[in-house]
Amino acid sequence: MQLIPIAYARNGFSDKFGIPRQRVDGSHIETRIVFCEAYRMPEALRGIEGYSHLWLLWGFSANRRKEWSPTVRPPRLGGNRRVGVFATRSPIRPNPIGLTAVPLLRIEHTHDGDVLVVGGADLLDGTPVYDIKPYIAYTDAIADTKNGFVDEVDFPTLTVEGLKQHLLPPTTHHNPAKYEEWEELLRQDPRPQYQHNPDRKYHIVYNGEELTFHVEHNRLIVEKITLQELCFSSCKKN
């Protein structure tokens, strides 16, 4: 069976570092699901506005490897403990397929057909989307579950400082990320779990801007934001 993309994700993430994790609410971080021409049929989306959330089935297009490993080192375990690949959501797997539940924010009617705008998706710009299904609470939300090693990990949020004074003003050719977008990206602590050096500087590229920061305890301190040349993945198959 061959999986064929029905759509591609379009957003400001040209680099994997800093992409929201699934636990982020994502109401300010938007991704547009742009359908390929063969699937731009309004009737295919009939009734979708009745759902608040959707499942996206997509491909790890930036993590393709010829070989997979039966065990992996999840970053959230410090990168030094191996667990079975099927006990993780690692992209290094026999079939590089991802699954994400996202809020449906709105539907836009564009020259590219109807576009789904979703929030908080952990997808790189240009990621192929293979299928979309509605999230249905009575079947998909299961109470009293066990979450494996995830229950062992603390997911702290950081206090973001110094952001407002470094925000870039809009220009004729540049639409900067808003404060709410940057704040939502940063407070989730985008660093790998095993990196806690307060002297280390980190860089996130989002929406054509590169933000530099360091972290002291639970404080994320923004040092600067600079404008980068936009270089998003093309959706040539749309």
Short mmCIF file of the C-alpha atoms (twelve columns), coordinates in Angstrom:
data_MODEL
# 
_entry.id   MODEL 
# 
loop_
_atom_site.group_PDB 
_atom_site.id 
_atom_site.type_symbol 
_atom_site.label_atom_id 
_atom_site.label_alt_id 
_atom_site.label_comp_id 
_atom_site.label_asym_id 
_atom_site.label_seq_id 
_atom_site.Cartn_x 
_atom_site.Cartn_y 
_atom_site.Cartn_z 
_atom_site.pdbx_PDB_model_num 
ATOM 1   C CA . MET A 1   0.000   0.000  0.000  1 
ATOM 2   C CA . GLN A 2   1.312   3.409  -0.939 1 
ATOM 3   C CA . LEU A 3   0.369   6.435  1.142  1 
ATOM 4   C CA . ILE A 4   -0.214  9.571  -0.913 1 
ATOM 5   C CA . PRO A 5   -0.317  13.022 0.747  1 
ATOM 6   C CA . ILE A 6   -3.730  14.651 0.626  1 
ATOM 7   C CA . ALA A 7   -2.418  17.949 2.004  1 
ATOM 8   C CA . TYR A 8   0.656   19.737 3.327  1 
ATOM 9   C CA . ALA A 9   1.168   21.682 6.542  1 
ATOM 10  C CA . ARG A 10  2.110   25.341 6.163  1 
ATOM 11  C CA . ASN A 11  3.415   27.337 9.112  1 
ATOM 12  C CA . GLY A 12  6.406   29.327 10.333 1 
ATOM 13  C CA . PHE A 13  8.562   26.375 11.406 1 
ATOM 14  C CA . SER A 14  11.455  25.991 8.984  1 
ATOM 15  C CA . ASP A 15  13.512  24.195 11.655 1 
ATOM 16  C CA . LYS A 16  12.590  21.305 13.972 1 
ATOM 17  C CA . PHE A 17  13.898  22.965 17.155 1 
ATOM 18  C CA . GLY A 18  11.107  24.742 19.030 1 
ATOM 19  C CA . ILE A 19  8.161   23.055 17.319 1 
ATOM 20  C CA . PRO A 20  5.306   22.768 19.872 1 
ATOM 21  C CA . ARG A 21  4.944   19.510 21.735 1 
ATOM 22  C CA . GLN A 22  1.549   17.856 21.761 1 
ATOM 23  C CA . ARG A 23  0.870   18.981 25.295 1 
ATOM 24  C CA . VAL A 24  0.796   22.679 24.255 1 
ATOM 25  C CA . ASP A 25  -2.664  24.213 23.897 1 
ATOM 26  C CA . GLY A 26  -1.574  25.903 20.698 1 
ATOM 27  C CA . SER A 27  -4.355  28.452 20.370 1 
ATOM 28  C CA . HIS A 28  -1.842  31.092 19.191 1 
ATOM 29  C CA . ILE A 29  0.411   28.838 17.093 1 
ATOM 30  C CA . GLU A 30  -1.422  28.270 13.831 1 
ATOM 31  C CA . THR A 31  -0.816  25.745 11.057 1 
ATOM 32  C CA . ARG A 32  -2.704  25.818 7.758  1 
ATOM 33  C CA . ILE A 33  -3.578  22.456 6.209  1 
ATOM 34  C CA . VAL A 34  -3.526  23.131 2.458  1 
ATOM 35  C CA . PHE A 35  -5.034  20.349 0.362  1 
ATOM 36  C CA . CYS A 36  -3.453  19.011 -2.791 1 
ATOM 37  C CA . GLU A 37  -5.406  19.835 -5.932 1 
ATOM 38  C CA . ALA A 38  -6.973  16.384 -6.287 1 
ATOM 39  C CA . TYR A 39  -8.544  16.697 -2.817 1 
ATOM 40  C CA . ARG A 40  -9.754  20.309 -2.902 1 
ATOM 41  C CA . MET A 41  -13.404 19.359 -2.832 1 
ATOM 42  C CA . PRO A 42  -15.692 21.333 -0.502 1 
ATOM 43  C CA . GLU A 43  -17.943 18.292 -0.071 1 
ATOM 44  C CA . ALA A 44  -15.025 16.327 1.427  1 
ATOM 45  C CA . LEU A 45  -15.086 18.751 4.387  1 
ATOM 46  C CA . ARG A 46  -18.850 18.888 4.751  1 
ATOM 47  C CA . GLY A 47  -19.713 18.787 8.464  1 
ATOM 48  C CA . ILE A 48  -16.129 19.156 9.712  1 
ATOM 49  C CA . GLU A 49  -16.943 22.512 11.324 1 
ATOM 50  C CA . GLY A 50  -19.042 20.583 13.833 1 
ATOM 51  C CA . TYR A 51  -15.906 19.203 15.494 1 
ATOM 52  C CA . SER A 52  -13.679 21.153 17.856 1 
ATOM 53  C CA . HIS A 53  -10.632 18.891 17.368 1 
ATOM 54  C CA . LEU A 54  -9.152  16.744 14.612 1 
ATOM 55  C CA . TRP A 55  -6.647  13.911 14.281 1 
ATOM 56  C CA . LEU A 56  -3.868  14.497 11.750 1 
ATOM 57  C CA . LEU A 57  -2.058  11.482 10.294 1 
ATOM 58  C CA . TRP A 58  1.207   12.727 8.806  1 
ATOM 59  C CA . GLY A 59  4.741   11.766 7.782  1 
ATOM 60  C CA . PHE A 60  8.073   12.457 9.462  1 
ATOM 61  C CA . SER A 61  9.447   13.873 6.226  1 
ATOM 62  C CA . ALA A 62  12.527  15.431 7.883  1 
ATOM 63  C CA . ASN A 63  13.522  12.259 9.774  1 
ATOM 64  C CA . ARG A 64  13.642  9.620  7.060  1 
ATOM 65  C CA . ARG A 65  16.277  6.916  7.559  1 
ATOM 66  C CA . LYS A 66  16.997  3.748  5.649  1 
ATOM 67  C CA . GLU A 67  17.131  1.686  8.846  1 
ATOM 68  C CA . TRP A 68  15.116  1.743  12.044 1 
ATOM 69  C CA . SER A 69  16.124  0.681  15.537 1 
ATOM 70  C CA . PRO A 70  14.078  -1.513 17.912 1 
ATOM 71  C CA . THR A 71  15.124  0.770  20.782 1 
ATOM 72  C CA . VAL A 72  15.517  4.543  20.985 1 
ATOM 73  C CA . ARG A 73  16.669  7.146  23.501 1 
ATOM 74  C CA . PRO A 74  13.766  9.545  24.211 1 
ATOM 75  C CA . PRO A 75  15.028  13.106 24.862 1 
ATOM 76  C CA . ARG A 76  12.590  13.394 27.762 1 
ATOM 77  C CA . LEU A 77  14.512  10.630 29.555 1 
ATOM 78  C CA . GLY A 78  17.741  12.566 29.241 1 
ATOM 79  C CA . GLY A 79  18.872  10.795 26.088 1 
ATOM 80  C CA . ASN A 80  20.675  8.087  28.069 1 
ATOM 81  C CA . ARG A 81  17.994  5.449  28.600 1 
ATOM 82  C CA . ARG A 82  16.784  3.084  25.894 1 
ATOM 83  C CA . VAL A 83  13.181  1.979  25.540 1 
ATOM 84  C CA . GLY A 84  11.363  0.103  22.785 1 
ATOM 85  C CA . VAL A 85  10.480  2.152  19.752 1 
ATOM 86  C CA . PHE A 86  6.843   1.065  19.957 1 
ATOM 87  C CA . ALA A 87  6.730   2.410  23.529 1 
ATOM 88  C CA . THR A 88  7.613   5.899  22.248 1 
ATOM 89  C CA . ARG A 89  6.570   8.470  19.682 1 
ATOM 90  C CA . SER A 90  10.045  8.620  18.181 1 
ATOM 91  C CA . PRO A 91  10.219  9.486  14.466 1 
ATOM 92  C CA . ILE A 92  12.810  6.724  13.959 1 
ATOM 93  C CA . ARG A 93  10.399  3.860  13.329 1 
ATOM 94  C CA . PRO A 94  9.660   1.286  10.597 1 
ATOM 95  C CA . ASN A 95  6.986   3.510  9.068  1 
ATOM 96  C CA . PRO A 96  7.694   7.198  9.850  1 
ATOM 97  C CA . ILE A 97  4.087   8.149  10.589 1 
ATOM 98  C CA . GLY A 98  2.983   10.731 13.142 1 
ATOM 99  C CA . LEU A 99  -0.392  11.214 14.829 1 
ATOM 100 C CA . THR A 100 -1.482  14.505 16.379 1 
ATOM 101 C CA . ALA A 101 -4.729  15.780 17.896 1 
ATOM 102 C CA . VAL A 102 -5.246  19.485 17.198 1 
ATOM 103 C CA . PRO A 103 -7.975  22.077 17.768 1 
ATOM 104 C CA . LEU A 104 -9.749  23.212 14.609 1 
ATOM 105 C CA . LEU A 105 -9.622  27.000 14.803 1 
ATOM 106 C CA . ARG A 106 -11.400 27.921 11.566 1 
ATOM 107 C CA . ILE A 107 -11.846 27.168 7.877  1 
ATOM 108 C CA . GLU A 108 -10.507 29.648 5.342  1 
ATOM 109 C CA . HIS A 109 -11.874 29.905 1.799  1 
ATOM 110 C CA . THR A 110 -8.870  30.701 -0.413 1 
ATOM 111 C CA . HIS A 111 -7.678  30.426 -4.025 1 
ATOM 112 C CA . ASP A 112 -6.080  27.141 -2.879 1 
ATOM 113 C CA . GLY A 113 -9.489  25.826 -1.905 1 
ATOM 114 C CA . ASP A 114 -10.782 25.403 1.629  1 
ATOM 115 C CA . VAL A 115 -7.903  25.466 4.124  1 
ATOM 116 C CA . LEU A 116 -8.111  24.078 7.657  1 
ATOM 117 C CA . VAL A 117 -6.434  26.289 10.264 1 
ATOM 118 C CA . VAL A 118 -5.433  24.265 13.327 1 
ATOM 119 C CA . GLY A 119 -3.600  25.154 16.517 1 
ATOM 120 C CA . GLY A 120 -0.500  23.805 18.223 1 
ATOM 121 C CA . ALA A 121 0.437   21.236 15.570 1 
ATOM 122 C CA . ASP A 122 3.890   19.691 16.047 1 
ATOM 123 C CA . LEU A 123 4.574   19.720 12.308 1 
ATOM 124 C CA . LEU A 124 7.369   21.241 10.281 1 
ATOM 125 C CA . ASP A 125 6.456   23.514 7.391  1 
ATOM 126 C CA . GLY A 126 5.880   21.335 4.331  1 
ATOM 127 C CA . THR A 127 5.007   18.173 6.295  1 
ATOM 128 C CA . PRO A 128 2.834   15.798 4.237  1 
ATOM 129 C CA . VAL A 129 -0.584  15.011 5.720  1 
ATOM 130 C CA . TYR A 130 -1.985  11.593 4.804  1 
ATOM 131 C CA . ASP A 131 -5.374  11.670 6.470  1 
ATOM 132 C CA . ILE A 132 -7.662  13.739 8.705  1 
ATOM 133 C CA . LYS A 133 -10.197 12.292 11.103 1 
ATOM 134 C CA . PRO A 134 -12.504 13.920 13.672 1 
ATOM 135 C CA . TYR A 135 -11.584 13.684 17.336 1 
ATOM 136 C CA . ILE A 136 -14.544 12.157 19.175 1 
ATOM 137 C CA . ALA A 137 -14.369 12.432 22.957 1 
ATOM 138 C CA . TYR A 138 -16.476 9.434  23.930 1 
ATOM 139 C CA . THR A 139 -14.188 7.051  22.030 1 
ATOM 140 C CA . ASP A 140 -10.856 8.899  21.949 1 
ATOM 141 C CA . ALA A 141 -10.678 10.291 25.501 1 
ATOM 142 C CA . ILE A 142 -9.954  7.384  27.846 1 
ATOM 143 C CA . ALA A 143 -9.919  7.994  31.599 1 
ATOM 144 C CA . ASP A 144 -7.645  6.293  34.143 1 
ATOM 145 C CA . THR A 145 -4.850  5.516  31.696 1 
ATOM 146 C CA . LYS A 146 -1.195  4.598  32.308 1 
ATOM 147 C CA . ASN A 147 1.336   6.712  30.435 1 
ATOM 148 C CA . GLY A 148 4.540   4.690  30.688 1 
ATOM 149 C CA . PHE A 149 7.759   6.641  31.155 1 
ATOM 150 C CA . VAL A 150 5.914   9.900  30.438 1 
ATOM 151 C CA . ASP A 151 4.502   9.755  33.973 1 
ATOM 152 C CA . GLU A 152 8.096   9.813  35.259 1 
ATOM 153 C CA . VAL A 153 8.899   13.115 33.550 1 
ATOM 154 C CA . ASP A 154 8.192   16.589 34.866 1 
ATOM 155 C CA . PHE A 155 6.918   19.053 32.263 1 
ATOM 156 C CA . PRO A 156 7.586   22.463 33.819 1 
ATOM 157 C CA . THR A 157 6.644   25.724 32.175 1 
ATOM 158 C CA . LEU A 158 9.066   28.636 32.153 1 
ATOM 159 C CA . THR A 159 8.614   32.295 32.943 1 
ATOM 160 C CA . VAL A 160 9.509   34.273 29.817 1 
ATOM 161 C CA . GLU A 161 11.427  37.518 30.350 1 
ATOM 162 C CA . GLY A 162 12.711  40.185 27.986 1 
ATOM 163 C CA . LEU A 163 10.446  39.296 25.081 1 
ATOM 164 C CA . LYS A 164 8.492   42.490 24.538 1 
ATOM 165 C CA . GLN A 165 11.481  44.794 24.167 1 
ATOM 166 C CA . HIS A 166 12.980  42.582 21.448 1 
ATOM 167 C CA . LEU A 167 9.883   42.118 19.273 1 
ATOM 168 C CA . LEU A 168 10.399  43.258 15.682 1 
ATOM 169 C CA . PRO A 169 8.023   45.846 14.172 1 
ATOM 170 C CA . PRO A 170 6.003   44.927 11.076 1 
ATOM 171 C CA . THR A 171 7.279   46.126 7.726  1 
ATOM 172 C CA . THR A 172 5.997   46.071 4.172  1 
ATOM 173 C CA . HIS A 173 7.517   42.655 3.517  1 
ATOM 174 C CA . HIS A 174 7.577   41.209 7.015  1 
ATOM 175 C CA . ASN A 175 4.758   40.032 9.245  1 
ATOM 176 C CA . PRO A 176 6.433   39.357 12.608 1 
ATOM 177 C CA . ALA A 177 5.399   36.736 15.110 1 
ATOM 178 C CA . LYS A 178 3.103   38.178 17.746 1 
ATOM 179 C CA . TYR A 179 3.945   38.259 21.435 1 
ATOM 180 C CA . GLU A 180 1.388   35.531 22.168 1 
ATOM 181 C CA . GLU A 181 2.970   33.212 19.585 1 
ATOM 182 C CA . TRP A 182 6.503   33.621 20.887 1 
ATOM 183 C CA . GLU A 183 5.393   33.382 24.518 1 
ATOM 184 C CA . GLU A 184 3.521   30.151 23.872 1 
ATOM 185 C CA . LEU A 185 6.531   28.628 22.118 1 
ATOM 186 C CA . LEU A 186 8.995   29.626 24.806 1 
ATOM 187 C CA . ARG A 187 7.177   28.856 28.032 1 
ATOM 188 C CA . GLN A 188 6.937   25.160 27.125 1 
ATOM 189 C CA . ASP A 189 10.763  24.941 27.540 1 
ATOM 190 C CA . PRO A 190 11.875  23.972 24.003 1 
ATOM 191 C CA . ARG A 191 15.288  22.730 25.188 1 
ATOM 192 C CA . PRO A 192 16.108  19.003 25.139 1 
ATOM 193 C CA . GLN A 193 15.435  17.556 28.587 1 
ATOM 194 C CA . TYR A 194 19.125  16.768 29.156 1 
ATOM 195 C CA . GLN A 195 20.382  20.303 28.481 1 
ATOM 196 C CA . HIS A 196 20.333  22.593 31.516 1 
ATOM 197 C CA . ASN A 197 23.491  24.667 31.105 1 
ATOM 198 C CA . PRO A 198 22.574  28.275 32.100 1 
ATOM 199 C CA . ASP A 199 25.440  29.614 29.958 1 
ATOM 200 C CA . ARG A 200 24.259  27.932 26.785 1 
ATOM 201 C CA . LYS A 201 22.491  30.041 24.174 1 
ATOM 202 C CA . TYR A 202 19.616  28.554 22.153 1 
ATOM 203 C CA . HIS A 203 18.099  29.689 18.876 1 
ATOM 204 C CA . ILE A 204 14.552  29.255 17.567 1 
ATOM 205 C CA . VAL A 205 13.596  30.186 14.008 1 
ATOM 206 C CA . TYR A 206 9.903   30.912 13.575 1 
ATOM 207 C CA . ASN A 207 8.014   32.906 10.957 1 
ATOM 208 C CA . GLY A 208 11.242  34.276 9.493  1 
ATOM 209 C CA . GLU A 209 12.632  35.446 12.841 1 
ATOM 210 C CA . GLU A 210 15.485  33.977 14.870 1 
ATOM 211 C CA . LEU A 211 15.145  34.344 18.633 1 
ATOM 212 C CA . THR A 212 18.156  33.807 20.913 1 
ATOM 213 C CA . PHE A 213 17.644  32.910 24.573 1 
ATOM 214 C CA . HIS A 214 19.161  31.273 27.629 1 
ATOM 215 C CA . VAL A 215 17.535  29.716 30.684 1 
ATOM 216 C CA . GLU A 216 18.308  30.335 34.351 1 
ATOM 217 C CA . HIS A 217 16.411  27.956 36.635 1 
ATOM 218 C CA . ASN A 218 12.763  28.421 35.538 1 
ATOM 219 C CA . ARG A 219 13.385  31.769 33.801 1 
ATOM 220 C CA . LEU A 220 13.777  31.919 30.032 1 
ATOM 221 C CA . ILE A 221 15.524  35.163 29.122 1 
ATOM 222 C CA . VAL A 222 15.275  36.503 25.568 1 
ATOM 223 C CA . GLU A 223 18.500  38.084 24.347 1 
ATOM 224 C CA . LYS A 224 17.621  39.198 20.819 1 
ATOM 225 C CA . ILE A 225 15.399  38.628 17.794 1 
ATOM 226 C CA . THR A 226 16.763  39.010 14.283 1 
ATOM 227 C CA . LEU A 227 15.096  38.803 10.895 1 
ATOM 228 C CA . GLN A 228 15.930  35.727 8.823  1 
ATOM 229 C CA . GLU A 229 15.408  35.049 5.150  1 
ATOM 230 C CA . LEU A 230 12.224  33.016 4.716  1 
ATOM 231 C CA . CYS A 231 12.969  29.571 3.316  1 
ATOM 232 C CA . PHE A 232 9.909   27.399 3.918  1 
ATOM 233 C CA . SER A 233 9.443   24.040 2.247  1 
ATOM 234 C CA . SER A 234 7.469   24.274 -0.970 1 
ATOM 235 C CA . CYS A 235 4.157   22.516 -1.450 1 
ATOM 236 C CA . LYS A 236 4.899   21.746 -5.065 1 
ATOM 237 C CA . LYS A 237 2.405   18.870 -5.156 1 
ATOM 238 C CA . ASN A 238 -0.551  21.079 -4.219 1 
# 
